[in-house]
């Protein structure tokens, strides 16, 4: 974690290195880095949130390129993969029935929507995630894009909160 004052002083390249693991949308990281200096962490988080509000299906697809299926270990050594492994701690390596139900739900979701299921896993149990997965399978395409984008926003802002302190 880096203090806001220090983040404000970083060269742009180093600032981007800290921001890019929050979400695989380079334009978001670029805009947030270029907006420095921030007077407070609240200002930074508010700006970060505002920059997520215009995300659409193209940004969702871009971000999902770095997300593993829920319940599966993220491959790779990149910072975003490490964050995904940590966030999914409640559903990784749990009971076999839950793991199987998540695999089946993921397959149904991917067949229905053509992308991986995205949910903020941090703070949720595997059972809660499975219930949400089943509920979201009932969404229309447009509803699901909105739901997935909202989850992406939550994940991104939670990650940012874990990177920069006051």
DSSP file (Angstrom, degrees, kcal/mol; ACC not computed):
  #  RESIDUE AA STRUCTURE BP1 BP2  ACC     N-H-->O    O-->H-N    N-H-->O    O-->H-N    TCO  KAPPA ALPHA  PHI   PSI    X-CA   Y-CA   Z-CA
    1    1 A X              0   0    0      0, 0.0     2,-0.4     0, 0.0   163,-0.2   0.000 360.0 360.0 360.0 143.3    0.0    0.0    0.0
    2    2 A X  E     -a  164   0A   0    161,-2.8   163,-2.7     3,-0.0     2,-0.1  -0.945 360.0-112.7-123.4 142.9    1.2    3.5   -0.8
    3    3 A X  E  >  -a  165   0A   0     -2,-0.4     4,-2.6   161,-0.2     3,-0.2  -0.423  27.7-118.8 -70.9 147.4    0.2    6.8    0.8
    4    4 A X  H  > S+     0   0    0    161,-2.0     4,-2.9     1,-0.2     5,-0.2   0.895 113.7  55.7 -54.2 -44.3   -1.7    9.2   -1.4
    5    5 A X  H  > S+     0   0    0      1,-0.2     4,-1.0     2,-0.2    -1,-0.2   0.919 110.7  44.5 -56.5 -44.7    1.0   11.8   -1.1
    6    6 A X  H  > S+     0   0    0     -3,-0.2     4,-0.8     1,-0.2     3,-0.4   0.890 111.4  53.3 -68.3 -39.2    3.6    9.4   -2.4
    7    7 A X  H >< S+     0   0    0     -4,-2.6     3,-0.9     1,-0.2    -2,-0.2   0.914 105.6  54.6 -60.0 -42.8    1.2    8.2   -5.2
    8    8 A X  H 3< S+     0   0    0     -4,-2.9    -1,-0.2     1,-0.2    -2,-0.2   0.798 109.9  47.8 -60.6 -28.5    0.8   11.8   -6.2
    9    9 A X  H 3< S+     0   0    0     -4,-1.0    -1,-0.2    -3,-0.4    -2,-0.2   0.567  86.9 111.3 -91.3 -10.8    4.6   12.2   -6.6
   10   10 A X  S << S-     0   0    0     -3,-0.9     2,-0.0    -4,-0.8    -3,-0.0  -0.260  77.8-103.3 -64.8 148.1    5.3    9.0   -8.6
   11   11 A X    >>  -     0   0    0      1,-0.1     4,-2.2     4,-0.0     3,-0.5  -0.402  40.1-107.8 -60.4 151.7    6.4    9.1  -12.2
   12   12 A X  H 3> S+     0   0    0      1,-0.2     4,-2.6     2,-0.2     5,-0.2   0.873 118.4  56.0 -54.6 -41.9    3.4    8.3  -14.4
   13   13 A X  H 3> S+     0   0    0      1,-0.2     4,-1.7     2,-0.2    -1,-0.2   0.904 109.8  45.6 -58.3 -43.2    4.9    4.9  -15.3
   14   14 A X  H <> S+     0   0    0     -3,-0.5     4,-1.4     2,-0.2    -1,-0.2   0.868 110.5  53.5 -70.0 -37.3    5.1    3.9  -11.7
   15   15 A X  H  X S+     0   0    0     -4,-2.2     4,-1.9     1,-0.2     3,-0.3   0.919 109.0  49.6 -62.0 -42.8    1.6    5.2  -11.0
   16   16 A X  H  X S+     0   0    0     -4,-2.6     4,-2.9     1,-0.2    -2,-0.2   0.874 104.0  59.1 -64.5 -36.7    0.2    3.1  -13.8
   17   17 A X  H  < S+     0   0    0     -4,-1.7     4,-0.5     1,-0.2    -1,-0.2   0.862 110.2  43.7 -59.8 -35.4    2.0    0.0  -12.4
   18   18 A X  H  < S+     0   0    0     -4,-1.4    -1,-0.2    -3,-0.3    -2,-0.2   0.844 118.7  43.1 -75.5 -34.9    0.0    0.5   -9.2
   19   19 A X  H >X S+     0   0    0     -4,-1.9     3,-2.0     1,-0.2     4,-0.6   0.846  96.7  70.9 -84.5 -35.7   -3.3    1.2  -11.0
   20   20 A X  G >< S+     0   0    0     -4,-2.9     3,-0.9     1,-0.3     5,-0.2   0.811  90.7  59.9 -59.0 -34.2   -3.4   -1.4  -13.7
   21   21 A X  G 34 S+     0   0    0     -4,-0.5    -1,-0.3     1,-0.2     3,-0.2   0.704  92.7  69.9 -67.1 -14.5   -3.9   -4.4  -11.4
   22   22 A X  G <4 S-     0   0    0     -3,-2.0     2,-0.3     1,-0.3    -1,-0.2   0.862 122.8 -14.1 -68.2 -34.3   -7.1   -2.8  -10.2
   23   23 A X    <<  -     0   0    0     -3,-0.9     2,-1.8    -4,-0.6    -1,-0.3  -0.922  63.9-117.8-167.3 142.5   -8.8   -3.4  -13.6
   24   24 A X  S    S+     0   0    0     -2,-0.3     2,-0.4    39,-0.2    41,-0.2  -0.286  81.0 107.8 -84.0  53.6   -7.5   -4.4  -17.1
   25   25 A X    >>  -     0   0    0     -2,-1.8     4,-1.5    -5,-0.2     3,-1.1  -0.835  49.1-170.5-129.1  91.7   -8.8   -1.2  -18.6
   26   26 A X  H 3> S+     0   0    0     -2,-0.4     4,-3.0     1,-0.3     5,-0.2   0.814  82.5  61.9 -57.1 -33.0   -5.7    0.9  -19.4
   27   27 A X  H 3> S+     0   0    0      1,-0.2     4,-2.3     2,-0.2    -1,-0.3   0.877 103.5  49.9 -61.5 -37.0   -7.8    4.0  -20.3
   28   28 A X  H <> S+     0   0    0     -3,-1.1     4,-2.4     2,-0.2    -1,-0.2   0.943 113.0  45.7 -64.7 -48.4   -9.1    4.1  -16.7
   29   29 A X  H  X S+     0   0    0     -4,-1.5     4,-2.6     1,-0.2     5,-0.2   0.910 112.6  51.4 -62.6 -42.6   -5.7    3.8  -15.2
   30   30 A X  H  X S+     0   0    0     -4,-3.0     4,-2.6     1,-0.2    -1,-0.2   0.939 111.7  46.4 -59.1 -48.3   -4.3    6.5  -17.6
   31   31 A X  H  X S+     0   0    0     -4,-2.3     4,-1.1     1,-0.2    -1,-0.2   0.892 113.5  48.6 -64.3 -39.7   -7.1    9.0  -16.8
   32   32 A X  H  < S+     0   0    0     -4,-2.4     3,-0.2     2,-0.2     4,-0.2   0.906 113.1  47.1 -68.1 -40.6   -6.7    8.4  -13.0
   33   33 A X  H >< S+     0   0    0     -4,-2.6     3,-1.3     1,-0.2    -2,-0.2   0.898 111.2  51.5 -66.4 -40.0   -2.9    8.8  -13.2
   34   34 A X  H 3< S+     0   0    0     -4,-2.6    -1,-0.2     1,-0.2    -2,-0.2   0.722  99.6  66.1 -70.2 -19.7   -3.2   12.0  -15.3
   35   35 A X  T 3< S+     0   0    0     -4,-1.1    -1,-0.2    -3,-0.2    -2,-0.2   0.514  87.6 153.5 -79.3  -4.8   -5.7   13.4  -12.8
   36   36 A X    <   +     0   0    0     -3,-1.3     2,-0.1    -4,-0.2    -3,-0.0  -0.340  31.2  62.6 -68.2 152.5   -3.0   13.7  -10.1
   37   37 A X        -     0   0    0    -33,-0.1     2,-0.4     3,-0.0   -32,-0.1   0.471  65.9-167.6 -85.8 151.5   -2.4   15.2   -7.7
   38   38 A X        -     0   0    0    -34,-0.2   -30,-0.1     1,-0.1     3,-0.1  -0.875  18.0-146.9-103.4 136.5   -5.4   14.4   -5.6
   39   39 A X  S    S+     0   0    0     -2,-0.4     2,-0.3     1,-0.1    -1,-0.1   0.768  79.9   3.6 -74.3 -26.0   -6.1   16.4   -2.4
   40   40 A X  S  > S-     0   0    0      1,-0.1     4,-2.0   -36,-0.1    -1,-0.1  -0.970  71.8-109.5-152.7 163.9   -7.5   13.5   -0.5
   41   41 A X  H  > S+     0   0    0     -2,-0.3     4,-2.9     1,-0.2     5,-0.2   0.871 119.4  57.7 -64.2 -36.4   -8.2    9.7   -0.8
   42   42 A X  H  > S+     0   0    0      2,-0.2     4,-2.5     1,-0.2    -1,-0.2   0.901 105.6  49.5 -60.7 -40.6  -11.9   10.5   -1.1
   43   43 A X  H  > S+     0   0    0      2,-0.2     4,-2.5     1,-0.2    -1,-0.2   0.923 111.4  49.2 -64.0 -43.5  -11.2   12.7   -4.1
   44   44 A X  H  X S+     0   0    0     -4,-2.0     4,-2.8     2,-0.2    -2,-0.2   0.946 113.7  45.3 -59.0 -49.6   -9.2   10.0   -5.7
   45   45 A X  H  X S+     0   0    0     -4,-2.9     4,-2.5     1,-0.2    -2,-0.2   0.872 112.6  51.2 -65.1 -37.4  -11.9    7.3   -5.1
   46   46 A X  H  X S+     0   0    0     -4,-2.5     4,-2.5    -5,-0.2    -1,-0.2   0.916 112.5  45.9 -64.9 -42.9  -14.6    9.7   -6.3
   47   47 A X  H  X S+     0   0    0     -4,-2.5     4,-2.2     2,-0.2    -2,-0.2   0.922 112.0  51.6 -64.5 -44.1  -12.7   10.4   -9.5
   48   48 A X  H  X S+     0   0    0     -4,-2.8     4,-0.7     1,-0.2    -2,-0.2   0.918 111.7  47.2 -58.9 -44.2  -12.0    6.7   -9.9
   49   49 A X  H >X S+     0   0    0     -4,-2.5     3,-1.1     1,-0.2     4,-0.7   0.920 109.7  52.8 -63.7 -44.5  -15.7    5.9   -9.5
   50   50 A X  H >< S+     0   0    0     -4,-2.5     3,-0.9     1,-0.3     4,-0.4   0.878 104.7  56.3 -59.6 -37.2  -16.7    8.7  -12.0
   51   51 A X  H 3< S+     0   0    0     -4,-2.2     3,-0.3     1,-0.2    -1,-0.3   0.709 104.3  54.3 -69.3 -18.6  -14.3    7.2  -14.5
   52   52 A X  H X< S+     0   0    0     -3,-1.1     3,-1.5    -4,-0.7    -1,-0.2   0.643  87.1  81.7 -85.2 -15.2  -16.1    3.9  -14.3
   53   53 A X  T << S+     0   0    0     -3,-0.9    -1,-0.2    -4,-0.7    -2,-0.1   0.727  90.7  48.4 -69.8 -21.9  -19.5    5.3  -15.0
   54   54 A X  T 3  S+     0   0    0     -4,-0.4    -1,-0.3    -3,-0.3    -2,-0.1   0.341  80.3 126.9 -99.9   7.4  -19.2    5.4  -18.8
   55   55 A X    <   +     0   0    0     -3,-1.5     2,-0.2     4,-0.1    94,-0.1  -0.347  36.2 179.3 -61.3 144.6  -17.8    1.8  -19.1
   56   56 A X     >  -     0   0    0     93,-0.0     4,-2.3    -2,-0.0     3,-0.2  -0.586  48.4 -66.5-132.1-165.1  -19.8   -0.2  -21.6
   57   57 A X  H  > S+     0   0    0      1,-0.2     4,-2.4     2,-0.2     5,-0.2   0.809 128.2  57.6 -62.2 -30.4  -19.7   -3.7  -23.0
   58   58 A X  H  > S+     0   0    0      2,-0.2     4,-2.1     1,-0.2    -1,-0.2   0.928 109.4  43.8 -66.8 -43.7  -16.4   -3.1  -24.7
   59   59 A X  H  > S+     0   0    0     -3,-0.2     4,-2.8     2,-0.2     5,-0.2   0.878 111.3  55.6 -67.5 -36.3  -14.7   -2.2  -21.5
   60   60 A X  H  X S+     0   0    0     -4,-2.3     4,-2.5     2,-0.2    -2,-0.2   0.943 109.1  46.5 -59.7 -47.2  -16.4   -5.2  -19.8
   61   61 A X  H  X S+     0   0    0     -4,-2.4     4,-0.8     1,-0.2    -1,-0.2   0.900 112.3  51.2 -62.0 -40.8  -14.9   -7.5  -22.4
   62   62 A X  H >< S+     0   0    0     -4,-2.1     3,-0.7     1,-0.2     4,-0.2   0.933 112.9  44.8 -62.0 -46.3  -11.5   -5.9  -22.0
   63   63 A X  H >< S+     0   0    0     -4,-2.8     3,-1.7     1,-0.2   -39,-0.2   0.868 106.7  59.4 -67.4 -36.9  -11.6   -6.3  -18.2
   64   64 A X  H >< S+     0   0    0     -4,-2.5     3,-1.4     1,-0.3    -1,-0.2   0.684  85.3  78.6 -69.3 -16.1  -12.8   -9.9  -18.3
   65   65 A X  T << S+     0   0    0     -4,-0.8    -1,-0.3    -3,-0.7    -2,-0.2   0.737 100.1  42.2 -62.0 -19.6   -9.8  -10.9  -20.3
   66   66 A X  T <  S+     0   0    0     -3,-1.7     2,-0.5    -4,-0.2    -1,-0.3   0.355  97.1  95.2-107.2   3.5   -7.9  -10.9  -17.0
   67   67 A X    <   -     0   0    0     -3,-1.4    49,-0.1    -4,-0.2     2,-0.1  -0.824  62.0-144.1-104.3 132.8  -10.6  -12.5  -14.8
   68   68 A X        -     0   0    0     -2,-0.5     2,-0.1     1,-0.1     6,-0.1  -0.376  38.5 -84.2 -79.3 167.1  -10.7  -16.2  -14.0
   69   69 A X    >   -     0   0    0      4,-0.2     3,-2.1     1,-0.1    -1,-0.1  -0.460  58.3 -93.8 -64.4 144.4  -13.9  -18.2  -13.7
   70   70 A X  T 3  S+     0   0    0     47,-0.4    36,-0.1     1,-0.3    -1,-0.1  -0.415 114.0  22.7 -62.7 133.5  -15.4  -17.8  -10.2
   71   71 A X  T 3  S+     0   0    0      1,-0.3     2,-0.4    -2,-0.1    22,-0.4   0.334 103.5 102.7  90.6  -7.0  -14.2  -20.7   -8.1
   72   72 A X  S <  S-     0   0    0     -3,-2.1    -1,-0.3    20,-0.1     2,-0.2  -0.854  79.4-107.3-108.7 146.1  -11.2  -21.4  -10.2
   73   73 A X        -     0   0    0     -2,-0.4     2,-0.3    -3,-0.1    -4,-0.2  -0.504  36.2-117.2 -70.1 134.0   -7.7  -20.4   -9.3
   74   74 A X        -     0   0    0      7,-0.3     2,-0.1    -2,-0.2    -1,-0.1  -0.550  29.0-137.1 -71.8 131.5   -6.4  -17.5  -11.4
   75   75 A X        +     0   0    0     -2,-0.3     3,-0.2     2,-0.0    -1,-0.1  -0.466  58.2  43.5 -84.7 160.5   -3.4  -18.5  -13.5
   76   76 A X  S    S-     0   0    0     -2,-0.1    -2,-0.0     1,-0.1     0, 0.0  -0.112  76.7-103.1  96.6 168.3   -0.3  -16.4  -13.9
   77   77 A X  S    S+     0   0    0      4,-0.1    -1,-0.1    -2,-0.0     5,-0.1   0.323  71.5 125.5-113.5   4.2    1.9  -14.3  -11.7
   78   78 A X  S  > S-     0   0    0     -3,-0.2     4,-2.0     1,-0.1     3,-0.2  -0.220  73.7-111.5 -63.5 157.6    0.6  -10.9  -12.7
   79   79 A X  H  > S+     0   0    0      1,-0.2     4,-2.1     2,-0.2     5,-0.1   0.869 117.9  54.0 -60.1 -38.0   -0.6   -8.6   -9.9
   80   80 A X  H  > S+     0   0    0      1,-0.2     4,-2.3     2,-0.2    -1,-0.2   0.892 106.4  52.1 -66.1 -37.5   -4.2   -8.9  -11.1
   81   81 A X  H  > S+     0   0    0      2,-0.2     4,-2.3     1,-0.2    -7,-0.3   0.906 108.9  50.9 -62.7 -41.6   -4.1  -12.7  -10.9
   82   82 A X  H  X S+     0   0    0     -4,-2.0     4,-2.0     1,-0.2    -2,-0.2   0.900 109.7  50.0 -63.3 -40.7   -2.8  -12.5   -7.4
   83   83 A X  H  X S+     0   0    0     -4,-2.1     4,-2.8     2,-0.2    -2,-0.2   0.915 109.2  51.7 -64.0 -42.3   -5.6  -10.2   -6.4
   84   84 A X  H  X S+     0   0    0     -4,-2.3     4,-2.0     1,-0.2    -2,-0.2   0.913 108.7  50.6 -60.9 -43.3   -8.2  -12.5   -8.0
   85   85 A X  H  < S+     0   0    0     -4,-2.3    -1,-0.2     1,-0.2    -2,-0.2   0.917 113.4  45.9 -60.6 -42.8   -6.8  -15.5   -6.0
   86   86 A X  H >< S+     0   0    0     -4,-2.0     3,-1.3     1,-0.2    -2,-0.2   0.919 112.6  49.6 -66.4 -44.1   -7.0  -13.5   -2.8
   87   87 A X  H 3< S+     0   0    0     -4,-2.8     3,-0.5     1,-0.3    -1,-0.2   0.817 109.9  51.1 -66.9 -31.3  -10.5  -12.2   -3.5
   88   88 A X  T >X S+     0   0    0     -4,-2.0     3,-1.9     1,-0.2     4,-1.6   0.185  72.2 117.9 -92.7  17.9  -11.8  -15.7   -4.3
   89   89 A X  T <4  +     0   0    0     -3,-1.3    -1,-0.2     1,-0.3    -2,-0.1   0.801  69.4  59.7 -55.0 -31.4  -10.5  -17.2   -1.1
   90   90 A X  T 34 S+     0   0    0     -3,-0.5    36,-0.6     1,-0.2    -1,-0.3   0.716 115.0  33.3 -71.8 -19.9  -14.0  -18.1    0.1
   91   91 A X  T X4 S+     0   0    0     -3,-1.9     3,-0.8    34,-0.1     2,-0.3   0.565  94.0  98.5-114.7 -10.6  -14.7  -20.3   -3.0
   92   92 A X  T 3< S-     0   0    0     -4,-1.6   -20,-0.1     1,-0.2     3,-0.1  -0.618  98.7  -4.0 -80.4 135.8  -11.3  -21.8   -3.8
   93   93 A X  T 3  S+     0   0    0    -22,-0.4    -1,-0.2    -2,-0.3     3,-0.1   0.776  97.6 136.1  58.3  31.8  -10.6  -25.3   -2.6
   94   94 A X    <   -     0   0    0     -3,-0.8    -1,-0.1     1,-0.3    -3,-0.1  -0.110  62.9 -33.8 -92.2-162.7  -13.9  -25.6   -0.7
   95   95 A X     >  -     0   0    0      1,-0.1     4,-2.3    -3,-0.1    -1,-0.3  -0.151  56.4-121.8 -61.8 150.6  -16.3  -28.6   -0.7
   96   96 A X  H  > S+     0   0    0      1,-0.2     4,-2.5     2,-0.2     5,-0.2   0.834 108.4  55.7 -61.5 -37.6  -16.6  -30.6   -3.8
   97   97 A X  H  > S+     0   0    0      2,-0.2     4,-2.5     1,-0.2    -1,-0.2   0.915 110.1  45.8 -64.7 -42.4  -20.3  -30.1   -4.2
   98   98 A X  H  > S+     0   0    0      2,-0.2     4,-2.6     1,-0.2    -2,-0.2   0.927 112.3  50.9 -64.9 -44.4  -20.0  -26.3   -4.2
   99   99 A X  H  X S+     0   0    0     -4,-2.3     4,-2.2     1,-0.2    -2,-0.2   0.912 112.3  47.1 -60.3 -42.5  -17.1  -26.5   -6.6
  100  100 A X  H  X S+     0   0    0     -4,-2.5     4,-2.6     2,-0.2    -1,-0.2   0.910 111.0  51.1 -65.6 -42.2  -19.1  -28.7   -9.0
  101  101 A X  H  X S+     0   0    0     -4,-2.5     4,-2.6     1,-0.2    -2,-0.2   0.891 110.9  49.2 -63.2 -38.9  -22.1  -26.4   -8.7
  102  102 A X  H  X S+     0   0    0     -4,-2.6     4,-3.0     2,-0.2    -1,-0.2   0.908 110.1  50.5 -67.0 -41.4  -20.0  -23.4   -9.5
  103  103 A X  H  X S+     0   0    0     -4,-2.2     4,-2.3     2,-0.2    -2,-0.2   0.934 113.6  45.3 -60.6 -45.4  -18.4  -25.2  -12.5
  104  104 A X  H  X S+     0   0    0     -4,-2.6     4,-2.3     2,-0.2    -2,-0.2   0.912 114.4  48.4 -64.9 -42.8  -21.9  -26.1  -13.8
  105  105 A X  H  X S+     0   0    0     -4,-2.6     4,-2.8     2,-0.2    -2,-0.2   0.908 110.3  51.7 -63.9 -42.1  -23.2  -22.6  -13.2
  106  106 A X  H  X S+     0   0    0     -4,-3.0     4,-3.0     2,-0.2     5,-0.2   0.925 109.8  49.8 -58.7 -44.7  -20.2  -21.0  -14.9
  107  107 A X  H  X S+     0   0    0     -4,-2.3     4,-2.1     1,-0.2    -2,-0.2   0.914 112.6  46.5 -62.9 -43.1  -20.8  -23.2  -18.0
  108  108 A X  H  X S+     0   0    0     -4,-2.3     4,-2.2     2,-0.2    -1,-0.2   0.917 113.6  49.2 -64.0 -42.8  -24.4  -22.2  -18.1
  109  109 A X  H  X>S+     0   0    0     -4,-2.8     4,-3.4     2,-0.2     5,-0.5   0.940 111.7  47.8 -62.4 -47.8  -23.6  -18.6  -17.7
  110  110 A X  H  X5S+     0   0    0     -4,-3.0     4,-1.8     1,-0.2    -1,-0.2   0.876 112.8  48.9 -63.5 -37.4  -20.9  -18.7  -20.4
  111  111 A X  H  <5S+     0   0    0     -4,-2.1    -1,-0.2    -5,-0.2    -2,-0.2   0.878 117.6  42.3 -66.9 -36.9  -23.3  -20.5  -22.8
  112  112 A X  H  <5S+     0   0    0     -4,-2.2    -2,-0.2    -5,-0.2    -3,-0.2   0.913 132.5  17.7 -76.0 -45.1  -26.0  -17.9  -22.0
  113  113 A X  H  <5S-     0   0    0     -4,-3.4    -3,-0.2     2,-0.3    -2,-0.2   0.566  92.5-125.5-111.6 -11.3  -24.0  -14.7  -22.1
  114  114 A X  S  <<S+     0   0    0     -4,-1.8     2,-0.3    -5,-0.5    -4,-0.2   0.727  80.2  72.1  75.3  21.7  -20.8  -15.6  -23.9
  115  115 A X  S    S-     0   0    0     -6,-0.3    -2,-0.3     3,-0.0    -1,-0.2  -0.965  89.9 -79.3-156.0 166.9  -18.4  -14.4  -21.1
  116  116 A X        -     0   0    0     -2,-0.3     2,-0.3   -49,-0.1   -47,-0.1  -0.389  51.2-102.3 -71.7 150.9  -17.3  -15.4  -17.7
  117  117 A X        -     0   0    0     -2,-0.1     2,-0.5   -47,-0.1   -47,-0.4  -0.581  39.1-159.3 -71.7 129.2  -19.4  -14.7  -14.7
  118  118 A X        +     0   0    0     -2,-0.3     2,-0.3   -49,-0.1    33,-0.2  -0.957  22.5 150.9-118.8 127.5  -18.1  -11.7  -12.8
  119  119 A X        -     0   0    0     -2,-0.5     2,-0.9    32,-0.1     3,-0.1  -0.990  53.5-104.0-149.9 147.3  -19.0  -10.9   -9.2
  120  120 A X        -     0   0    0     -2,-0.3    32,-0.1     1,-0.2    -2,-0.0  -0.645  39.4-178.3 -70.2 108.3  -17.3   -9.2   -6.3
  121  121 A X    >   +     0   0    0     -2,-0.9     3,-2.5     2,-0.1    -1,-0.2   0.789  46.2 105.3 -82.0 -29.4  -16.2  -12.3   -4.4
  122  122 A X  T 3  S+     0   0    0      1,-0.3     3,-0.1    -3,-0.1   -34,-0.1  -0.303  92.5  10.9 -59.2 127.1  -14.6  -10.5   -1.5
  123  123 A X  T 3  S+     0   0    0      1,-0.3     2,-0.4   -36,-0.2    -1,-0.3   0.486 108.4 104.6  85.1   2.7  -16.8  -10.6    1.6
  124  124 A X    <   -     0   0    0     -3,-2.5    -1,-0.3     4,-0.0   -34,-0.2  -0.915  65.7-128.8-118.1 144.3  -19.1  -13.3    0.0
  125  125 A X     >  -     0   0    0     -2,-0.4     4,-2.2     1,-0.1     5,-0.2  -0.425  30.0-108.8 -80.4 163.8  -19.4  -16.9    0.8
  126  126 A X  H  > S+     0   0    0    -36,-0.6     4,-2.4     1,-0.2     5,-0.1   0.880 121.3  53.0 -58.3 -39.0  -19.2  -19.5   -2.0
  127  127 A X  H  > S+     0   0    0      2,-0.2     4,-2.4     1,-0.2    -1,-0.2   0.894 107.6  50.5 -65.9 -40.1  -22.9  -20.2   -1.4
  128  128 A X  H  > S+     0   0    0      2,-0.2     4,-2.3     1,-0.2    -1,-0.2   0.902 111.0  49.5 -62.8 -40.7  -23.8  -16.6   -1.7
  129  129 A X  H  X S+     0   0    0     -4,-2.2     4,-2.5     2,-0.2    -2,-0.2   0.914 109.9  50.6 -65.0 -42.8  -21.9  -16.4   -5.0
  130  130 A X  H  X S+     0   0    0     -4,-2.4     4,-2.4     2,-0.2    -2,-0.2   0.912 109.9  50.1 -62.7 -42.6  -23.7  -19.5   -6.3
  131  131 A X  H  X S+     0   0    0     -4,-2.4     4,-2.4     1,-0.2    -1,-0.2   0.917 111.9  48.4 -61.0 -43.1  -27.1  -18.0   -5.4
  132  132 A X  H  X S+     0   0    0     -4,-2.3     4,-2.7     2,-0.2    -2,-0.2   0.898 109.4  53.2 -64.8 -39.9  -26.2  -14.8   -7.2
  133  133 A X  H  X S+     0   0    0     -4,-2.5     4,-1.2     2,-0.2    -2,-0.2   0.939 110.9  45.9 -59.6 -48.0  -24.9  -16.8  -10.2
  134  134 A X  H  < S+     0   0    0     -4,-2.4     4,-0.4     1,-0.2     3,-0.3   0.907 113.6  49.5 -62.8 -41.4  -28.2  -18.6  -10.5
  135  135 A X  H >< S+     0   0    0     -4,-2.4     3,-1.5     1,-0.2    -2,-0.2   0.908 109.0  51.8 -64.5 -41.4  -30.2  -15.4  -10.1
  136  136 A X  H >< S+     0   0    0     -4,-2.7     3,-1.4     1,-0.3    -1,-0.2   0.712  93.4  72.1 -73.1 -18.5  -28.3  -13.6  -12.7
  137  137 A X  T 3< S+     0   0    0     -4,-1.2    -1,-0.3    -3,-0.3    -2,-0.2   0.721  93.4  58.8 -63.2 -19.4  -28.9  -16.4  -15.2
  138  138 A X  T <  S+     0   0    0     -3,-1.5    -1,-0.3    -4,-0.4    -2,-0.2   0.548  86.0 107.6 -85.4  -8.8  -32.4  -15.1  -15.3
  139  139 A X  S <  S-     0   0    0     -3,-1.4     2,-0.1    -4,-0.2    -3,-0.0  -0.273  73.3-116.8 -68.1 153.0  -31.3  -11.6  -16.4
  140  140 A X     >  -     0   0    0      1,-0.1     4,-2.5     4,-0.0     5,-0.2  -0.372  38.4 -99.8 -73.2 168.6  -31.9  -10.3  -19.9
  141  141 A X  H  > S+     0   0    0      1,-0.2     4,-2.1     2,-0.2     5,-0.2   0.929 125.4  46.3 -57.6 -45.8  -28.7   -9.5  -21.9
  142  142 A X  H  > S+     0   0    0      1,-0.2     4,-2.1     2,-0.2    -1,-0.2   0.909 112.0  50.4 -66.0 -42.3  -29.0   -5.8  -21.1
  143  143 A X  H  > S+     0   0    0      1,-0.2     4,-2.5     2,-0.2    -1,-0.2   0.900 110.9  50.1 -61.0 -39.9  -29.7   -6.4  -17.4
  144  144 A X  H  X S+     0   0    0     -4,-2.5     4,-3.0     2,-0.2     5,-0.2   0.871 106.4  53.6 -71.4 -35.8  -26.7   -8.7  -17.2
  145  145 A X  H  X S+     0   0    0     -4,-2.1     4,-2.5     2,-0.2    -1,-0.2   0.945 112.0  46.4 -60.4 -45.7  -24.4   -6.2  -18.9
  146  146 A X  H  X S+     0   0    0     -4,-2.1     4,-2.1     2,-0.2    -2,-0.2   0.919 114.0  48.0 -62.2 -43.2  -25.4   -3.6  -16.3
  147  147 A X  H  X S+     0   0    0     -4,-2.5     4,-2.1     2,-0.2    -2,-0.2   0.924 112.9  47.5 -63.8 -44.6  -25.0   -6.1  -13.4
  148  148 A X  H  X S+     0   0    0     -4,-3.0     4,-2.5     1,-0.2    -1,-0.2   0.897 111.4  50.9 -65.1 -40.2  -21.6   -7.2  -14.6
  149  149 A X  H  X S+     0   0    0     -4,-2.5     4,-2.4    -5,-0.2    -1,-0.2   0.892 108.8  51.6 -64.8 -38.5  -20.5   -3.6  -15.0
  150  150 A X  H  X S+     0   0    0     -4,-2.1     4,-2.3     2,-0.2    -2,-0.2   0.908 110.9  47.9 -64.3 -40.6  -21.6   -2.8  -11.5
  151  151 A X  H  X S+     0   0    0     -4,-2.1     4,-2.7     2,-0.2    -2,-0.2   0.902 110.0  52.7 -65.3 -40.2  -19.7   -5.8  -10.1
  152  152 A X  H  X S+     0   0    0     -4,-2.5     4,-2.6     2,-0.2    -2,-0.2   0.901 108.6  50.5 -61.6 -41.1  -16.6   -4.7  -12.2
  153  153 A X  H  X S+     0   0    0     -4,-2.4     4,-2.7     2,-0.2     5,-0.3   0.942 111.1  48.3 -60.9 -47.4  -16.9   -1.2  -10.6
  154  154 A X  H  X S+     0   0    0     -4,-2.3     4,-2.4     1,-0.2     5,-0.2   0.926 113.0  47.2 -60.3 -45.6  -17.1   -2.6   -7.1
  155  155 A X  H  X S+     0   0    0     -4,-2.7     4,-2.4     1,-0.2    -1,-0.2   0.929 113.0  49.6 -60.6 -46.5  -14.1   -4.9   -7.7
  156  156 A X  H  X S+     0   0    0     -4,-2.6     4,-2.4     1,-0.2    -2,-0.2   0.924 113.3  44.7 -60.7 -47.2  -12.1   -2.0   -9.2
  157  157 A X  H  X S+     0   0    0     -4,-2.7     4,-2.4     2,-0.2    -1,-0.2   0.871 111.9  52.4 -70.0 -36.4  -12.8    0.4   -6.4
  158  158 A X  H  X S+     0   0    0     -4,-2.4     4,-1.3    -5,-0.3    -1,-0.2   0.919 111.0  48.0 -62.4 -42.4  -12.1   -2.3   -3.7
  159  159 A X  H  X S+     0   0    0     -4,-2.4     4,-0.5    -5,-0.2     3,-0.4   0.925 110.8  50.6 -63.4 -43.6   -8.8   -3.0   -5.3
  160  160 A X  H >X S+     0   0    0     -4,-2.4     4,-2.0     1,-0.2     3,-1.4   0.905 106.1  55.7 -61.2 -41.3   -7.9    0.7   -5.5
  161  161 A X  H 3< S+     0   0    0     -4,-2.4    -1,-0.2     1,-0.3    -2,-0.2   0.816 106.9  51.4 -60.1 -29.7   -8.8    1.1   -1.8
  162  162 A X  H 3< S+     0   0    0     -4,-1.3    -1,-0.3    -3,-0.4    -2,-0.2   0.549 111.6  47.5 -82.9  -7.9   -6.3   -1.6   -1.0
  163  163 A X  H << S+     0   0    0     -3,-1.4  -161,-2.8    -4,-0.5     2,-0.5   0.806 110.8  43.0-100.1 -38.4   -3.5    0.1   -3.0
  164  164 A X  E  <  -a    2   0A   0     -4,-2.0    -1,-0.2  -163,-0.2  -161,-0.2  -0.946  63.5-170.3-122.8 125.0   -3.6    3.7   -1.9
  165  165 A X  E      a    3   0A   0   -163,-2.7  -161,-2.0    -2,-0.5    -3,-0.0  -0.579 360.0 360.0-103.5 170.0   -4.0    4.9    1.7
  166  166 A X              0   0    0   -163,-0.2  -161,-0.2    -2,-0.2  -163,-0.1   0.491 360.0 360.0 -67.8 360.0   -4.6    8.4    3.1
